[in-house]
């Protein structure tokens, strides 16, 4: 049996991270990144460190 959990990104989460006054970064693990760049393509299993502005 295989169980796959999918968490989708939403704009509310981005707003909360961007408004983080403490400057704490957010780490997303095992992410899937879809780009429009033909050289990069789609990356799966990526780790993303989002720091904000």
Secondary structure, DSSP 8 states (H G I E B T S, - for coil): ----------HHHHHHHHT-TT---EEEEEEEEE-S-TTT-EEEEEEEEE---
